[in-house]
Amino acid sequence: MEPYLIATQSRLSLDDAKFWQAHAVFAPDDLAARIHCRLVSVHPFRNGNGRCTRMMADLYLASIGAKPFTWGGTNLDVEGSGRARYIAALVKAVDTDDYLVVLW
């Protein structure tokens, strides 16, 4: 994403999430996964986008009294099969509009 779009796209993503929550458009897990995928696609940082956006999704879940995701139960911050699987799931989520695949 072009750097000049980051602030606007981040804001749109969070505004969408607020609307989805207020109008119960998606179940909480689906909404949290969508928050994560939308924000990670904005890619606002050189490094740490996955960590920050997973944290945003987990903070949303905590704010409604739900348990945070396990994110596959593996360390996604280091190269390896878990990280590769997570990145493939992100691509699939966007391609198929099935955002829960990021939770495998």
LOBA-172059 format. One record per residue: residue in one letter; x negated, y, z negated of N, C-alpha, C in turn. Coordinates in steps of 0.1 Angstrom, whole numbers, padded with zeros to 4 digits, always signed. Atoms other than C-alpha are relative to their C-alpha. Example, Ala and Ser with C-alpha at 12.3 -4.5 7.8 and 13.67 -1.06 7.14 Angstrom:
! residues 2
A-0009-0012+0000-0123-0045-0078-0009+0012+0000S+0009-0011+0000-0137-0011-0071+0008+0011-0008
//
This chain:
! residues 104
M-0008-0012+0000+0000+0000+0000-0009+0012+0000E+0007-0013-0001-0012+0035+0008+0000+0007-0014P+0001-0006+0014-0024+0053-0024+0011+0010-0002Y-0010-0011+0003+0000+0082-0019+0014-0005-0002L-0013+0006+0002+0030+0058-0021+0001-0007-0014I+0000+0007+0012+0020+0042-0054+0010+0005-0010A-0009-0006+0010+0038+0066-0077+0014-0001+0003T-0014+0001-0004+0070+0067-0057+0005-0014+0000Q-0005+0014+0000+0072+0029-0052+0000-0006-0014S-0001+0004+0014+0064+0023-0089+0013+0005-0006R-0012-0006+0006+0092+0046-0099+0012-0007+0006L-0011+0007-0006+0116+0030-0074+0002-0014-0005S-0001+0013+0006+0108-0004-0087+0006+0000-0014L-0005-0001+0014+0114+0006-0123+0015+0005+0000D-0014-0005+0000+0146+0025-0114+0009-0012+0005D-0008+0011-0004+0159-0006-0096+0002-0010-0012A-0001+0009+0012+0151-0027-0127+0010+0005-0010K-0010-0006+0010+0170-0003-0149+0014-0002+0005F-0013+0002-0005+0200-0005-0126+0004-0015-0001W-0003+0014+0001+0198-0043-0124+0004-0004-0014Q-0003+0003+0014+0198-0045-0162+0013+0006-0004A-0012-0007+0004+0225-0019-0167+0013-0007+0006H-0011+0006-0007+0248-0037-0142+0000-0015+0000A+0001+0015+0001+0238-0073-0150+0000-0006+0014V+0001+0005-0013+0229-0079-0114-0007-0013+0001F+0007+0013+0001+0205-0107-0122-0001-0005-0014A+0002+0006+0013+0200-0131-0151-0014+0005-0005P+0013-0006+0005+0172-0119-0174-0013-0006+0005D+0012+0006-0006+0146-0144-0162-0003+0004+0014D+0001-0005-0014+0153-0135-0126-0004+0014+0001L+0003-0014+0000+0152-0098-0134-0015+0002-0004A+0014-0001+0004+0118-0102-0152-0009-0004+0011A+0008+0004-0011+0104-0121-0123+0000+0010+0011R-0001-0010-0010+0116-0095-0099-0008+0013-0004I+0008-0011+0004+0100-0067-0120-0014-0003+0003H+0014+0003-0002+0067-0085-0119-0003+0000+0015C+0003+0001-0014+0068-0092-0082+0000+0014+0007R-0002-0014-0006+0080-0057-0072-0012+0008-0004L+0011-0009+0004+0053-0040-0093-0013-0005+0005V+0013+0005-0005+0025-0063-0083-0002+0003+0015S+0001-0003-0015+0033-0056-0046-0003+0015+0002V+0005-0014-0001+0028-0019-0053-0015+0001-0001H+0014+0001+0002-0007-0028-0064-0007+0013-0004P+0004-0013+0004-0014+0004-0083-0015+0001-0005F+0014+0000+0006-0049-0007-0097-0009-0008+0009R+0010+0008-0007-0081-0020-0082+0000-0014-0006N+0000+0013+0007-0081-0048-0108+0011+0000-0011G-0009+0002+0011-0056-0061-0133+0015+0002+0003N-0014-0002-0004-0024-0057-0113+0009-0012-0005G-0008+0011+0005-0012-0092-0122+0002+0000-0015R-0001-0001+0015-0020-0088-0159+0010+0010-0004C-0008-0011+0004-0003-0055-0161+0015-0003+0003T-0014+0002-0004+0028-0065-0142+0006-0012-0007R-0005+0011+0008+0031-0098-0161+0004+0005-0014M-0003-0006+0013+0030-0078-0193+0013+0008+0001M-0013-0008-0001+0058-0055-0180+0012-0009+0000A-0011+0010+0000+0080-0085-0173+0002-0006-0014D-0001+0005+0013+0072-0099-0207+0006+0010-0010L-0005-0010+0009+0079-0066-0224+0015+0002+0002Y-0015-0001-0002+0113-0064-0207+0007-0011-0007L-0006+0011+0007+0121-0099-0220+0000+0002-0015A+0000-0002+0015+0110-0090-0255+0010+0011-0004S-0010-0011+0003+0132-0058-0253+0014-0005-0001I-0014+0006+0001+0163-0080-0249+0000-0012-0009G+0000+0011+0009+0152-0106-0274-0002-0013+0006A+0003+0012-0007+0142-0132-0249-0015-0004-0002K+0014+0005+0001+0110-0153-0250-0007+0004+0013P+0008-0003-0012+0082-0143-0227-0003-0012+0008F+0003+0011-0009+0073-0164-0197-0013-0006-0004T+0013+0006+0002+0045-0189-0199-0009+0001+0012W+0008-0003-0012+0033-0180-0164-0008-0013+0004G+0007+0013-0004+0025-0217-0156-0009-0006-0010G+0009+0006+0011+0006-0222-0189-0014-0001+0004T+0014+0001-0004-0027-0215-0173-0006+0014+0000N+0007-0013-0001-0053-0187-0172+0000+0005+0015L-0002-0005-0014-0043-0167-0141-0010+0011+0004D+0010-0010-0003-0072-0142-0144-0013-0005+0005V+0012+0005-0005-0099-0165-0133+0003-0009+0013E-0002+0009-0012-0104-0183-0099+0002-0014-0005G-0002+0014+0003-0091-0218-0099+0014-0004+0006S-0012+0005-0006-0061-0239-0090+0012+0007-0005G-0012-0007+0006-0037-0221-0114+0002+0013+0006R-0001-0013-0007-0045-0187-0099+0004-0001+0014A-0003+0002-0014-0043-0200-0064+0015-0003+0002R-0014+0004+0000-0009-0215-0072+0009+0012-0003Y-0007-0012+0004+0003-0183-0088+0001+0010+0012I+0000-0009-0011-0007-0162-0058+0008-0005+0011A-0008+0006-0010+0009-0186-0034+0015+0002-0004A-0014-0001+0005+0041-0184-0056+0004+0015+0002L-0004-0015-0002+0040-0145-0054+0004+0002+0015V-0003-0002-0014+0039-0147-0016+0013-0007+0004K-0013+0007-0003+0067-0173-0015+0012+0008-0006A-0011-0007+0006+0088-0152-0038+0005+0012+0009V-0004-0011-0009+0087-0122-0015+0006-0005+0013D-0004+0006-0013+0091-0143+0016+0014-0006+0000T-0012+0007+0001+0121-0162+0003+0011+0006-0008D-0009-0007+0009+0137-0138-0021+0004-0009-0012D-0002+0008+0012+0134-0165-0048-0011+0003-0010Y+0010-0006+0009+0115-0147-0075-0004-0010-0012L+0003+0009+0011+0117-0175-0101-0011-0010+0003V+0011+0009-0003+0091-0195-0082-0013+0004-0006V+0013-0004+0007+0064-0174-0099-0001-0006-0014L+0001+0006+0013+0072-0192-0131-0004-0015+0000W+0002+0014-0002+0066-0227-0118-0001-0007-0013
//
